[in-house]
Amino acid sequence: MSNVTPLRRTPRRLDNPESQLGRTYLVLRDAEYWLQLHEIGESILSRFNRMDSHAGISARIRELRAMGQTIVSREVPGPGAARPHEYRMISAWGGEDGAA
């Protein structure tokens, strides 16, 4: 028998602005319109004085989806062949039932 106590992980708080996940969540939760990755990054910089990369923000959006958050995206016209996406969190827009 071992005297080692198993490590307990505390659940992550989505509203923690000290984490990239929390910052991404808070910006999407509070958004009043569709946001592109660069707009999410600008909002994070403005609100939390932190600069998160577009790749990091995109990864956190995937992580939020895996945690059960409903985040939708749509393609918008871009310059040349670019096809940027805009994102929004449904629960932030439609109330408790998630309706948009």
C-alpha positions in Angstrom: 0.0 0.0 0.0 1.2 3.4 -0.8 0.8 6.6 1.3 0.5 8.7 -1.8 -2.7 10.8 -1.9 -4.3 10.9 -5.4 -4.1 14.3 -7.0 -7.5 16.0 -7.2 -8.0 18.4 -10.0 -10.3 21.2 -9.3 -12.7 22.0 -12.1 -11.7 24.9 -14.3 -13.7 28.0 -13.8 -14.7 29.4 -17.2 -14.9 33.0 -15.8 -11.3 33.1 -14.7 -9.6 36.0 -16.6 -6.2 34.7 -15.6 -6.5 31.8 -18.1 -6.6 32.0 -21.8 -9.7 29.8 -21.7 -11.4 32.2 -19.3 -10.6 35.3 -21.3 -11.9 33.7 -24.5 -15.1 32.5 -22.7 -15.7 35.9 -21.1 -15.3 37.8 -24.4 -17.6 35.4 -26.3 -20.1 35.4 -23.5 -20.4 39.2 -23.4 -20.3 39.8 -27.1 -23.3 41.6 -28.6 -22.3 40.7 -32.2 -20.4 38.2 -34.3 -16.6 38.3 -33.7 -13.7 37.3 -35.9 -10.5 35.9 -34.2 -8.7 39.2 -34.5 -11.7 41.0 -32.8 -11.7 38.5 -30.0 -8.0 39.1 -29.6 -8.5 42.9 -29.6 -11.2 42.6 -27.0 -9.0 40.4 -24.8 -6.2 43.0 -25.0 -8.6 45.8 -24.2 -10.3 44.1 -21.3 -7.5 42.1 -19.7 -4.3 43.7 -21.0 -3.2 40.4 -22.4 -2.3 39.5 -26.0 -3.5 36.0 -26.9 -2.6 34.6 -30.3 -5.2 33.8 -32.9 -4.1 30.1 -32.8 -4.5 30.1 -29.0 -7.9 31.7 -29.2 -9.0 29.2 -31.9 -7.8 26.3 -29.7 -9.7 27.7 -26.7 -12.9 27.9 -28.9 -12.5 24.2 -29.7 -11.9 23.5 -26.0 -15.0 25.4 -25.0 -17.1 23.4 -27.6 -15.7 20.2 -26.1 -16.8 21.4 -22.7 -20.4 21.7 -24.0 -20.5 25.4 -24.8 -22.4 26.2 -28.0 -20.2 28.4 -30.2 -21.3 28.8 -33.8 -19.3 30.1 -36.7 -19.9 31.3 -40.2 -17.8 32.3 -43.1 -17.8 35.8 -44.3 -16.4 37.4 -47.5 -12.7 38.3 -47.2 -10.1 39.8 -49.4 -9.2 37.7 -52.4 -9.6 34.0 -51.6 -9.6 34.5 -47.8 -12.6 33.0 -46.0 -12.5 34.4 -42.4 -14.9 33.1 -39.8 -17.0 34.9 -37.3 -17.9 33.3 -33.9 -20.6 33.8 -31.3 -21.7 31.9 -28.2 -25.4 31.0 -28.5 -26.1 30.9 -24.8 -24.9 34.5 -24.5 -27.4 35.6 -27.1 -30.5 33.5 -26.6 -31.0 33.2 -22.9 -31.1 30.0 -20.9 -32.6 27.8 -23.7 -29.9 28.7 -26.2 -32.3 30.0 -28.8 -30.8 32.7 -31.0 
